[in-house]
Amino acid sequence: MEEEVPMITMWGFSTENFQRDSDEITSLFGLFEKDLFAAITRKDDLIRKNVRVRFLGRTNNFPEKISQLFNKVEEMTKGSTKYSLNLLLAYGGRTEIVDAVNSAIKEGITEVDEKILSDHMYTAGLPDPELVIRTSGARRLSGLLPWQTVYSEIYFSEKLWPDFSREDFGDALRFYEKTQRKFGK
């Protein structure tokens, strides 16, 4: 099964993950660095497939070398328009809302409405997710995009992320296809 999904957003590292054991964090940072170098090395694949990559969150909390790699990948894919891959890193839903409000305040805005807040979120300019897939059997979003997912359909899977297969993804898409979206109406 080949599905055309134009935008995928994945959560890779939460703001709370910075509180993990320092050896674990160092190991994770090493993986980020390795994967980012690989993406840059294979940039022709991303460009040929027309994939734009964005890193959303407090990415400046990462070591400078990794932040620079985030910027390099974003820059080299910014012209891609067919697919979007958004990676939530150093991300927390409450943190994003607080950062959005503070960003508006810094601009001199004294009263916010939904549009102003949306325009200051990390995801500004991106559509809200239509479908959220939650793996691991948990029945919560754990702070994933609380502003943006208010009308998202949510598919829960008992499988852990590493075991979530293409077939499981197909099951989630079929669930979504059967859903009649009402947006509160």
C-alpha positions as CSV (number, residue, x, y, z in Angstrom):
1,M,0.0,0.0,0.0
2,E,1.4,3.4,-1.0
3,E,-0.4,6.3,0.5
4,E,0.1,10.0,-0.4
5,V,0.3,11.7,3.0
6,P,1.5,15.3,2.3
7,M,2.4,16.2,5.9
8,I,3.6,14.2,8.8
9,T,4.5,15.6,12.2
10,M,6.4,13.4,14.6
11,W,7.4,14.0,18.2
12,G,11.1,13.1,18.7
13,F,12.1,14.7,22.0
14,S,10.1,16.5,24.6
15,T,11.1,19.4,26.8
16,E,10.8,16.9,29.8
17,N,13.3,14.6,28.1
18,F,16.1,17.0,29.0
19,Q,15.6,15.8,32.6
20,R,16.6,12.2,31.7
21,D,19.9,10.7,32.7
22,S,22.8,12.7,31.2
23,D,24.3,9.5,29.6
24,E,21.0,8.8,27.9
25,I,20.7,12.4,26.7
26,T,24.3,12.3,25.4
27,S,23.5,9.1,23.5
28,L,20.3,10.6,22.0
29,F,22.1,13.7,20.9
30,G,24.7,11.5,19.2
31,L,21.9,9.8,17.3
32,F,20.4,13.2,16.3
33,E,23.8,14.3,15.1
34,K,24.4,11.1,13.1
35,D,20.9,11.1,11.5
36,L,21.2,14.8,10.6
37,F,24.6,14.2,9.0
38,A,23.0,11.3,7.1
39,A,20.2,13.5,5.9
40,I,22.6,16.2,4.7
41,T,24.7,13.6,3.0
42,R,21.6,12.2,1.3
43,K,20.2,15.6,0.6
44,D,19.5,14.7,-3.0
45,D,17.0,12.1,-1.8
46,L,15.1,14.7,0.2
47,I,15.2,17.1,-2.6
48,R,14.3,14.5,-5.3
49,K,11.4,13.4,-3.2
50,N,10.4,17.0,-2.7
51,V,10.4,16.8,1.2
52,R,10.5,19.9,3.3
53,V,11.9,19.3,6.8
54,R,11.1,21.6,9.8
55,F,12.3,21.3,13.4
56,L,9.7,22.7,15.8
57,G,10.2,23.4,19.4
58,R,12.9,25.0,21.6
59,T,15.6,23.7,19.3
60,N,18.1,26.2,20.6
61,N,18.1,24.1,23.8
62,F,20.2,21.5,21.9
63,P,24.0,21.8,21.6
64,E,25.0,24.4,19.1
65,K,26.4,21.8,16.7
66,I,23.0,20.1,16.5
67,S,21.1,23.3,16.2
68,Q,23.3,24.3,13.3
69,L,22.5,20.9,11.6
70,F,18.8,21.6,12.2
71,N,19.2,24.9,10.4
72,K,21.2,23.3,7.5
73,V,18.6,20.6,6.9
74,E,15.8,23.2,7.0
75,E,17.6,25.5,4.6
76,M,18.5,22.8,2.1
77,T,14.8,21.6,2.0
78,K,13.0,24.9,2.2
79,G,12.1,24.9,-1.5
80,S,10.5,21.5,-1.4
81,T,6.7,21.6,-1.7
82,K,5.2,18.1,-2.2
83,Y,5.8,16.7,1.3
84,S,6.4,18.1,4.7
85,L,8.1,16.4,7.6
86,N,7.8,18.3,10.9
87,L,9.9,17.0,13.8
88,L,8.9,18.2,17.3
89,L,12.2,18.5,19.2
90,A,12.6,20.1,22.6
91,Y,8.8,20.3,22.4
92,G,6.1,20.5,25.0
93,G,2.5,21.6,24.4
94,R,2.3,23.9,27.3
95,T,5.7,25.3,26.5
96,E,4.6,26.1,23.0
97,I,1.6,28.0,24.3
98,V,3.7,29.9,26.8
99,D,6.2,30.7,24.1
100,A,3.5,31.9,21.7
101,V,2.0,34.2,24.3
102,N,5.5,35.6,25.2
103,S,6.2,36.1,21.5
104,A,3.0,38.1,21.1
105,I,3.9,40.2,24.2
106,K,7.4,40.9,22.8
107,E,5.7,42.3,19.7
108,G,3.6,44.7,21.9
109,I,0.4,42.8,21.6
110,T,-1.7,43.3,24.7
111,E,-4.6,41.1,24.0
112,V,-4.6,37.8,22.0
113,D,-7.3,36.0,20.1
114,E,-7.2,32.6,18.4
115,K,-5.6,33.9,15.2
116,I,-2.9,35.8,17.0
117,L,-2.1,32.9,19.2
118,S,-2.0,30.5,16.2
119,D,0.2,32.9,14.3
120,H,2.8,32.7,17.2
121,M,2.8,28.9,17.6
122,Y,5.8,26.9,16.4
123,T,3.4,25.5,13.8
124,A,2.3,28.9,12.5
125,G,1.3,28.6,8.9
126,L,0.8,24.9,9.0
127,P,-2.6,23.2,8.9
128,D,-3.9,21.5,12.1
129,P,-3.4,17.8,12.1
130,E,-6.4,15.8,10.8
131,L,-5.2,12.5,12.4
132,V,-3.1,11.8,15.5
133,I,-1.7,8.3,15.8
134,R,-0.8,7.4,19.4
135,T,1.2,4.3,19.9
136,S,2.2,2.3,23.1
137,G,-1.4,1.7,24.3
138,A,-1.5,5.0,26.1
139,R,-4.8,6.8,25.9
140,R,-3.6,10.4,26.2
141,L,-1.8,12.9,24.0
142,S,0.9,13.7,26.7
143,G,1.0,17.3,25.6
144,L,1.2,16.7,21.9
145,L,0.0,19.9,20.1
146,P,-2.8,20.7,22.5
147,W,-3.8,23.9,20.6
148,Q,-3.6,22.3,17.1
149,T,-5.3,18.9,17.9
150,V,-8.5,20.2,19.3
151,Y,-10.5,18.7,16.3
152,S,-8.1,16.0,15.3
153,E,-9.2,12.4,15.0
154,I,-7.2,10.2,17.4
155,Y,-6.2,6.6,16.6
156,F,-4.8,4.6,19.5
157,S,-2.6,1.6,18.8
158,E,-1.4,-0.9,21.4
159,K,1.9,-1.3,19.5
160,L,5.1,0.4,20.6
161,W,6.4,2.9,18.0
162,P,9.3,0.6,16.8
163,D,6.8,-2.2,16.1
164,F,4.2,0.0,14.3
165,S,4.2,-1.3,10.8
166,R,3.1,-0.1,7.4
167,E,0.1,-2.3,7.8
168,D,-0.7,-0.6,11.1
169,F,-0.4,2.8,9.4
170,G,-2.9,1.5,6.8
171,D,-5.3,0.5,9.6
172,A,-5.0,4.1,11.1
173,L,-5.7,5.6,7.7
174,R,-8.7,3.3,7.2
175,F,-10.0,4.4,10.6
176,Y,-9.7,8.0,9.5
177,E,-11.4,7.4,6.2
178,K,-14.5,6.1,8.1
179,T,-14.6,9.1,10.4
180,Q,-17.1,11.8,9.7
181,R,-15.4,15.0,10.9
182,K,-17.7,17.5,12.4
183,F,-15.4,20.2,13.9
184,G,-17.8,20.7,16.9
185,K,-20.9,21.2,14.7
